[in-house]
Amino acid sequence: MVSTQDNELNQLREQRRMALQQQLEQQAAQQANAEVQAQEAQLVSQNLDAAMKNLVSPEARSRISAIALATPERAEMIKQTIVQLHSQGKLNTIMNDEQLKQLLQSQSKSRRSASIRRI
């Protein structure tokens, strides 16, 4: 009787140990994947920043940096758009601040065009 209880207890312990080991292995794999993704995102960001030095004037880079302080996602989108314009051949010279302003206006959702009708 005692030996069957000991065997059952040992089996339960072994099952619990195996479950904990699997859980730890899964967590380690998830953490490794997250680190790889973070490194890839950082590499993409560094590549975009390097491209901005060649494609955009210092004033325009300053404007993009100011936008990045408010909305980092929008700044990344703007950088990607500039790189796409260059790769498509639509941007042959260094983009100055005025050209960037025009690009920003074309991308922004115009609030001025909204009209209110009273009934």
C-alpha positions in Angstrom: 0.0 0.0 0.0 2.8 2.4 1.0 4.9 1.5 -2.1 1.9 2.1 -4.5 1.4 5.5 -2.9 5.1 6.2 -3.2 5.1 5.2 -6.8 2.1 7.4 -7.5 3.7 10.3 -5.7 6.9 9.8 -7.7 5.0 9.7 -10.9 3.2 12.9 -10.1 6.4 14.6 -9.1 8.0 13.4 -12.4 5.1 14.7 -14.4 5.2 18.0 -12.7 8.9 18.3 -13.2 8.5 17.5 -16.9 5.7 20.1 -17.2 7.8 22.8 -15.6 10.8 21.9 -17.7 8.7 22.2 -20.9 7.3 25.5 -19.7 10.8 26.9 -19.1 11.9 25.7 -22.5 9.0 27.4 -24.2 9.6 30.7 -22.3 13.3 30.6 -23.3 12.3 30.0 -26.9 9.9 32.9 -26.8 12.4 35.2 -25.2 15.0 34.3 -27.9 12.5 35.0 -30.6 11.6 38.3 -29.1 15.3 39.2 -28.9 15.9 38.3 -32.6 12.9 40.4 -33.6 14.1 43.3 -31.6 17.5 43.1 -33.2 16.0 42.9 -36.7 13.8 46.0 -35.9 16.8 47.9 -34.7 18.8 47.0 -37.8 15.9 48.2 -40.0 15.8 51.4 -38.1 19.5 51.9 -38.4 19.3 51.3 -42.1 16.5 53.9 -42.4 18.5 56.4 -40.4 21.6 55.9 -42.6 19.4 56.3 -45.7 18.0 59.5 -44.3 21.5 61.0 -44.1 21.9 60.6 -47.8 18.4 61.4 -49.0 17.2 64.2 -46.8 18.6 67.7 -45.9 19.5 68.4 -42.3 16.5 70.7 -41.9 14.2 68.0 -43.1 15.9 65.4 -40.8 15.3 67.8 -37.9 11.6 68.0 -38.8 11.4 64.2 -39.0 13.0 64.0 -35.6 10.5 66.4 -34.2 7.7 64.2 -35.6 9.3 61.1 -34.1 9.1 62.7 -30.7 5.4 63.1 -31.0 4.5 60.0 -33.0 7.4 57.5 -33.7 5.2 55.3 -35.9 4.4 58.2 -38.3 8.1 59.2 -38.5 9.0 55.6 -39.4 6.3 55.6 -42.1 7.6 58.9 -43.5 11.1 57.5 -43.6 9.9 54.4 -45.4 8.0 56.5 -47.9 11.1 58.6 -48.7 13.1 55.5 -49.2 10.4 54.1 -51.5 10.3 57.3 -53.5 14.0 57.1 -54.0 13.9 53.5 -55.0 11.2 54.2 -57.5 13.3 57.0 -59.0 10.8 59.8 -58.0 13.4 61.4 -55.7 16.6 62.1 -57.5 17.9 65.0 -55.4 18.2 65.5 -51.7 14.8 66.2 -50.2 14.7 69.6 -48.6 12.4 70.9 -45.9 9.9 72.3 -48.3 9.6 69.1 -50.2 9.1 67.2 -46.9 6.3 69.6 -45.9 4.6 68.9 -49.2 5.0 65.2 -48.6 3.6 65.6 -45.1 0.6 67.5 -46.4 -0.2 64.9 -49.0 -0.1 62.2 -46.4 -2.0 63.9 -43.6 -5.7 63.5 -43.3 -7.0 66.9 -44.1 -9.1 68.4 -41.3 -9.8 71.5 -43.4 -11.9 69.6 -46.0 -14.4 68.5 -43.4 -17.6 70.3 -43.5 -20.4 70.6 -41.1 -24.0 70.8 -42.3 -26.7 72.1 -40.2 -30.2 70.8 -40.8 
